[in-house]
Amino acid sequence: VKLVESGGGLARPGGSLRRSCAASGFTFSSFAMSWYRQAPGQERQLVASITDSGANPYYADSVAGRFVISRDNVWNMLYLQMNNLKPEDTAVYYCYVSRFANWGQGTQVTVSS
């Protein structure tokens, strides 16, 4: 099982970024996927999750209405579109497949003016 993340980086408040996660080593279309984040000095927290079919996405209250989780089961890709970014969104973001308890390598997202 391998999860490789890309995207992210630096954005200004109110800006947008898109995170991607390429999955391999398992039948991606059969399992729910999630995005987590961890800010300095804080515990890792769930940001959004999506079922195997892409239905019924879940969002943490802190990102609901601003972030969109999606997936492409043909290309085995997970996405997180982050809009109207705020400084408190600054964190390391991870993709995660709970069935295998496997994390991506994590990439930094920084929101600053």
N, C-alpha and C positions, 0 to 999 in steps of 0.2 A: 504494500500500500504506500503510495507516494502522493503528496500534495505539494505543488509548487506554486507559490504566489508571485504575482507581479502587479504593477501599478502602484498607486499610492504616491507618496512624496510630500511635497509642500504645496499648500493652498492658502489663499487669503480668506478671512471670514466672509461668508456668503458665497464662496466658490464651490466648485464641484471636483470630485475625483472619482475614478472607477478602479475598483480592485478586481483582480481576476485570480482564479485558482484552477490550475490544471491538475486533474486527478488521473491516476493510473494504478494498475495493480489490483483492481477490484471492479465489480460490475456497478459502475457509477449510477446507472439509472435505477438501481434497486434500493438505494439508501438515501435517507434524509441527510442533509448537509447543513452546516451552520457557520456563521462568522462570530468570532469572539474578539475582544480587544482588552488590552491591559495598559493602563496609564501608570506612570512612575509612582511607586509607593501604594498602588492599589491592587486589588485582586483582579484576576481575569474575569470578565463578565460577558454574558451572552448578548450579542447585538441583534442578530436575526437568524432565523432558521427557515428551512423550506423542505417540504416532503419530497419523496422520490419522484413524484409526478410533476412537481412544481406548484401544487395547489396549497392553499391555506398557509401562506407565509406568516411567520410570527416576527414581531419587532419589539424590542425594548422600548419602554415609554420615552426614553431619552432621544430616540432616533425616529420614532414613528412619524410618518408624514414627510420625512426628509430623506431617508435611505430606502433603497429598493433592492431586495435580494432576488436573484433569478438564476436559472441554470439552463444549460444546453446539453441535453442527454445524448445528442449525436456526437458532439465534440468533447464530451466529458469535462465540461467547464462550469465553474461556479463563479458568479459575479456579485459584486456589491457596488451599486451606484450610490454615491454619497453626495447629496445636494445641500445647499444652504449650510455649509459647514461652519462650525463654531469652534472657538479655541478649546473648549472642553472635549471636543472629538479627538484631540491629539492623543495618540496611543500607538502601540504596536498592535496590528490587526492580524488575526490568524484564521485560516479556514480549518474546519474540523469535521471529521466523520465519526460520530459517536459509536457506530457499530464496531469499529476497530480501534476506538480510542486513539486515533491518529491525528496529529497536528501538522499544519504547514510550518514553514520555517519562520513565519512572522515577518512583516515589513512595517516600517515606520510611516505613520501619517502625521504630519505636523500642520496645524492650522494657526497661522500667525500673520499679523499685518506688518 
